[in-house]
């Protein structure tokens, strides 16, 4: 039999849905698909990274179950290995942008069957200063919402917790970042209120912000915003859902395989990386692409890949 390791985060989502009975169901499904499985529960932040990094080379498949941050931990552990493993992810978080992009629903066991009957694909993964992220990294106004929304609020309200936090942010000031950046052989500079780098068709619950995003074209999407008023930033986010990004005033859009941000003053920039807070104060911040192998449900593969 093939060897599968399942890693789950008991703190993901509005309620704890993985108990002993559910673990037995997961193992039963894996056995039917010819996998001998071991299940681990995350006991501390970063535990999944540590486990994936230390797995035996003969592990055929690693499945993480949780939110986007859980998948991020699994990806980091795999990136740090000499011999990388095949990964997969089943969503169980609050927003689940990546899981919904892949075509998953809300039923864990149905999702597991979809996955095991899916396809192995080579997928672009971005790195920021040589640390991988699975779908989005950025800074600026409203980008603090994912990591500042409390666990208690997410349990009580689900996705509405982020909306509530967003309204609270309307009363805060807009911080501008005076930086320059290099992309596609060009150098740009200015004062920016928001910056995003992503390789996803979904961000914060919004679908198709960028047109024709593909997960295997060796490129990612970059967005810089110079809008300074809070209400206009929020209004522009809504435009992004229905309008070609190149037509939205106040935004600079790029598709690239490498971005270098020059933070010459060494000002500490607070980033949102896959929904988690990350502080970076280096002068140069480099975002580029690498490749990893993922097992994915077949449902959305045709639209996600070249």
PAMAR-742254 format. One record per residue: x negated, y negated, z of N, C-alpha, C, CB in turn. Coordinates in steps of 0.2 Angstrom, whole numbers, plus 5000, padded with zeros to 4 digits. Glycine has a CB too. Layout:
N
XYZXYZXYZXYZ/...
***
This chain:
306
499650065000500050005000499649945000500550005006/499949884997499549824998499649795005499849774992/499149745006499149715013499349645012498449715015/499849625017500149565017500149535024500849565015/499949475025499949435031500449385031499249415033/500949385036501449335037501249285043502149365037/501249225041501149175047501749125047500449135045/502049115053502549075054502549025060503249115055/502848965059502748915064503448905067502648845060/503548925073504148925077504448855078504048965084/504048805077504248735078504548705072503748695081/504548735066504848705060505548705060504548745054/505848655057506548655056506948635062506848725054/507648635061508148615066508248665071508748595063/508148725070508248775075507748835073508948805075/507648875079507148925078507548985075506848945085/507349005069507749065066507349125065507949035059/506749125068506349185067506249215074505649175065/506649275075506549315082506349385080507249315085/506349425085506149495084506549535078506149535090/507149515078507649555073507449525066508349535075/507349465066507149435059506449455057507149355059/505949465061505349495060505349565057504849485066/505849605060505949675058506249675051506449705063/506649625049506949615043506449595038507549565043/505949555039505449535035505049595033505049475038/504849625038504349685037504749735033504149715044/505349745034505749795030505749775023506449805033/505849715021505849695014505149705011506049615014/504649685015503949695012503749765011503449665017/504049805015503849875014504149905008504149925020/504849885007505149895000504749874994505849875000/504349824995503949794989503249824990503949724989/503149874994502449904994501949864997502249924987/502149835003501649795007501649825014501849715007/501049835016500949845024500849775027500349895025/501249755032501249685034501049675041501949655033/500749625043500649595049500949525050499849605051/501249515056501549445057501249415063502349455058/501049355061500749315067501149245068500049295065/501249225074501549165076501049115077502049175082/501149055075500748995076500748975083500848935071/500248975087500248955094499948885096499849005098/499648855091499448785092499348755085498748785096/499248685085499148655079498448675076499148575080/498448695070497848715066497748795067497248685069/498248825071498148905071498148935065498648925076/498648915060498648955054498048945050499348925050/497748885050497148875046496648925049496948795047/496548925055496048975058496149045056496048965066/496749065056496949135055496749155047497649155056/497049105043496949115036496149125034497249065031/495749075037495049075036494749135038494749015040/494949175043494649235046494949295043494749235053/495449295039495749355036495249405032496349345032/495349465032494849515028494949495021495049585030/494449515017494449495010494949545006493749505007/495149605009495549645006496349625007495449715008/496449575010497149545011497449525004497249485016/497949555002498249544995498749484994498649604993/499049465000499549415000499549385007500149434997/499549315007499649275013500349235012499049235015/500849245017501449215016501549165022502049255016/501549105021501749055027502449035027501248995027/502749035033503449015034503448955038503849075036/503748905036503848845040503948785036503248835044/503748725038503748665034503148655030503848605039/503148595026502648575022501948575026502748515018/501948555032501348555036501048615037501548515043/501548665038501348735039500948765033501948785041/501248745027500948765021500248735020501348755015/500248675022499548635022499048675026499648565025/499248695032498748735036498448795033499048745043/498948835030498748895026498248875020499348925024/498448825017498048805011497348785013498348745007/497248745019496648725022496248785023496748685028/496548835027496148895029495848935023496548945033/496248935017496048965011495548935008496648975007/495548865008495048825004494348835008495248745005/494348845014493748855018493448915017493848835025/493748965014493449035013492949035007494049085012/492549085007492049095002492449134996491449145004/492949184998493349214993494049194995493249294993/494349164991495049134992495549194990495249074988/496149184994496649234994497249214990496849265001/497749254988498349234985498849214991498649294981/499049144990499549124995500249114992499349054997/500749114997501449104996501749065001501849164994/502249025000502548995006503348995005502348915006/503649005011504349005011504548945016504649075014/505048905014505148845018505648855024505548785013/505448825029505948825035505848755039505748885039/505748705035505648645039506248595039505048605036/506148535039506648485039506848465032506548425043/506348435028506448415021506348465016506048355020/505748505017505548555012505548535005506148615013/505148485004505148464997504748514992504648394997/504248544995503848594991504348654990503248614994/504648684995505048734994505648724989505348755001/505948674990506548654985506248644978506848594987/505648624977505348614970505248684967504648574971/505048734972504948804969505548834968504548844974/506148814970506748844969507048884975506748884963/506848874981507048914986507748884989506548914992/508148934992508748914995508648905003509348954994/509148925007509148915014509148985018509748875016/509249035014509249105017508549135017509749155014/508249145023507549165023507449235020507349175030/507849285021507749345018507849345010508249395021/508349305008508449305001507849264997509049254999/507549215001506949184999506349234998506749125003/506349275003505749325003505849374997505749365009/506449394996506549434990506349404983507249464990/506549334983506449294977505749294976506749224978/505349284981504649274981504249334978504349254988/504449394981504149454980504249484973504249504985/504849454970505049474963504749414958505749484963/504349374961504149314957503549324953504049254961/503149274951502549274947501949244950502749234940/501349264949500749244951500549184946500249294952/500449124949500249074945499649034948500849014944/499249004943498648964945498948894946498048974941/498848864952499148794953498648744955499648804958/498748684952498348624954498448604961498448564950/497948594965497948574972497548514973497848634977/497748464976497348404977496948404983497748344977/496348374983495948364989495848294990495348404989/495848274997495648204999495048215003496248175003/494448185001493848195004493648265006493848155010/493848305001493648375001494048415006492948385003/494648395008495148435012495848435008495348395019/496048495007496648505002497348475005496748575000/497748455001498448445003498848464997498548365004/499448484999499848524995500348484990500348574999/500548424993500948384988500948314988501648404989/500748284994500748214994500248184999501448184995/499948134998499448095002499548015001498748115002/499647975006499747905004499747865011500447895001/499747805010499747755015500147695014499047735017/500347655019500747595018501447595021500847585011/501847545019502547545022502947605021502847475019/503247625026503747685026503347745026504247675020/502747755025502347815024502247845031501747805020/502347805036502247835043502847865046502147775048/503447865042504047895044504047975045504647885039/503748005041503648085042503348105049503348115036/502748075050502448095056502648055063501648085055/503048005062503247965068503947985070503147895067/504348025066504948045067504948105072505348065061/505248095078505148145084505448215082505448115090/505148265085505348335084506048335087504948375088/506248295093506848305096507448275091506848255102/507248215087507648185083507848235077507448125080/507248265074507348315068507748375070506648335066/507748395076508148455079508848435079507948475085/509048365081509648345082510048325075509748285087/509648295071509948265065509648295058509748185065/509148335058508848355052508648295048509448395048/508748305041508448255037508748185039508748265030/509348175042509548105044509048075049510248115047/508648115052508248085057507748035053507848135061/507548055047507048015043507447955041506748055037/508047965039508447905037508447855043509147925034/508647875049508647835054508047795056508847875061/507447835055506847805056506647755051506247855057/506847765045506747715040507147655041507047745033/507747655043508047595045507747555051508747605047/507447585055507047555061506447525058506847605066/506147555053505547525049505647455046505247575045/506347445044506447385041506347325045507247385039/506247335051506147275056505347265057506447285062/504947305054504247305056503947265050503947375056/503347235051502947195046502647245041502447155050/502547215035502247245030501447235030502547225023/501047285031500347275031500047285024500047325035/499647235022499347245015498647265016499347175012/498447305011497747335011497347315005497747415010/496847275006496447245001495847294999496047175003/495947324994495547384991495447374984495847454993/494947414981494947424974494947504973494247394971/495047524967495047594965494847604958495747624967/494547664957494347684950494747744948493647704950/495047734942495447794939495447784932496147784942/495347844929495247854921494847804918495947844918/494247794921493747744918493847674919493647764911/494347654923494547584924494447574932495247574922/494347504933494347484940494847434941493647454942/495247444947495747394949495647374956496447424948/495847314957495847284964496447244966495147244965/496647234972497147194974497347204981497747214970/497947184983498247194990498847234989498447124993/498847294992499347344991499747364997499047414988/500347364997500847385002500947455003501447345002/500947494997501047564997500547594992501847584996/500347654994499947694989500147774990499147694990/500247804984500447874984500047914979501147884983/499847974981499548024976499848084977498748034977/500148114972500548174973500448224967501248154974/500648284968500648334962501348374964500048384962/501848334964502548364966503048334962502648364973/503648374960504248344957504648314962504548394953/504548324969504948294974504548264980505348354977/504748204982504448164988505048144992503948114985/504948154999505448135004506148145002505348055005/506248204998506948214996507148194990507448195002/506748144987506948124980506648164975506648044979/507048184970506748224964506648184958507348274963/506048204954505848184948505748104948506448194943/505348084953505148014953504648004948504748004960/504248054946503748054940504048094935503048064943/504048074929504248114923503748164921504448064917/503948224919503548274916502948294920503248244910/503048304927502548324932502448404931502748314939/501848424929501648494929501148514934501448514921/501248574936500848594942500148634939501148644946/500048634933499448664930499148624925499648734927/499248564924498948524919498248494921499348464917/498048504927497348484930497448404932496848484925/498048384932498048304934498648304940498348264928/498548244943499048224948499348154947498748234955/499848134950500148064949499948014954500948074949/499747954953499547904957500047844957498847884956/500147814962500647754962500347704967501347774964/500247644965500047584969500547534969499347554967/500747504975501347454975501047394978501947484979/501247334974501047264977501547224980500647224971/502147254980502747224983502647204990503447264981/502847144992502647124999503247125004502347064999/503847115001504447115006504747185007504947065002/504947195013505147265015505747285011505347265023/506247235010506847255007506747265000507447195008/506247234997506147244990505747314989505747184987/505347334994504947394993505547454993504447404999/505947444998506547494999506947494993506947485005/507147444990507547434984507147474978507747364982/506547454978506147484972506047564973505447454972/506047594979506047664980506647694977505947684987/507247654977507847684974507847674967508447644977/507547624964507447624957507047684954507047554955/506547704958506147754956506447824954505547774961/507047834957507447894956507847894949507947894962/507947834946508247834940507947794934508947794941/507347774936506947724931506247754929506947654933/506047754923505347764921504947724925505247754914/504447754929504047714934503647654930503547764937/503447664924503147614920503547554919502847644913/504147554920504647494919504747464926505247514916/504547484932504647454938504147404940504747514944/504347344940503847284942503547294949504247214941/502947284949502647284956502247354957503147274961/502347394952501947464953501447474947502547514953/500947504949500447534944500447604945499747504946/500547634939500547714939500047744935501247734936/499747794937499247834933499247904934498547804936/499147944929499048014929498348034928499548044923/498048064932497248074932497048144936496948014936/496448154935496148214939495648194944495748254934/495548124945495148094950495248024951494348104948/495348004958495447944960494947924966496147934963/494647864965494147844970494347774973493447834967/494547774979494747714983494147684987495347724987/494047624985493447594989493747544994493047544984/493547565000493747535006493147505009494147585012/492947445006492247425008492147395015492047375002/492747375017492747345024492747395029493247295025/492847455027492847515032493447505037492247515036/493947475035494547475039494947535040495047415036/495147555046495447615047496147625043495547635054/496147665039496847675035497147735038496747685027/497847725040498247785043498547815037498747755048/498447875035498747915029499247955032498147955026/499747965027500248025028499948075023500948005026/499748135026499548185022499948245023498748205023/500448265018500948315019501348315025500548385019/501548245027501948235033501548225039502448285033/500848235039500448235045500048165045500048295046/499948145051499548085052498748095051499648045059/498448055047497748065046497348005046497548115040/496847985050496547925050495847935046496347905057/495747885041495147885037494847815037495347905030/494247815039493847745039493247745035493747725046/493147795030492547795026492647745020492547865023/492047725018492147675012492347695006491447645011/492247755004492547784998492947845000491947814994/493547844997494047904998494147934991494747875001/494047994990494048024984494548084984493348064982/495048074979495548124978495448154971496248094978/495448224971495348254965495748324965494548264963/495648364960496048424959495548484960496448424953/495848534962495548604962496148654960495248624969/495948714960496448774958496548824964496248804951/497148844964497248904969497748954966497448884976/497749014968498249064966498849064971497949134965/499449054968500049054972500549104969500448994972/500949144973501449184971502049144972501549254975/502449134967503049094967503649124964502949034962/504249104966504849124963504949114956505549104967/505249154952505249134945505749084943505449194941/506149064947506749014946506548954942507048994952/506048914945505848854942505248844938505848794947/504948904937504248904934504248874927504048984934/504748884923504748864916504748784916505348884913/505048754921505048674921504448654925505648654924/504048694929503548664933502848674930503548704939/502848724925502148734922502148724914501948804923/501548714911501548694904501748754900500748684902/
***
